[in-house]
């Protein structure tokens, strides 16, 4: 697959971070096995500078945030949030998400990231509460692990479309 086609297909796997696909495509031997690709992409991210990983985390939108309400999400993020019912929040749930998003960002300096596909609003709110108790280093690593889970789900969705 030509380089531009590869980046066009896989550049959105990591939210607003086509650099992951750009780096990985240089490592491929021609075959694109989903599991192998997921590992290569995760390794690329894990070996990036802390600053670059922080930018990756910050590229993720707030859950049930303003971008969701204004439909200013990537197609993947919008579908993931809808799958968790975040488009159907009650006014109280929406207000709770706003408070938690703000508290989380104030504490950690980046948005709360969770692979929400097939989770409920109750589960997401509970995870928010739990993770607010983490220290900064643990939460940084947790956010990256969640991002890798999101990437695997997105890669699998692409595979399923074949």
Helices and strands as residue ranges (DSSP letters): H 3-10, H 19-25, H 34-46, H 50-58, H 66-69, H 75-83, G 86-88, H 91-108, H 121-131, H 136-161
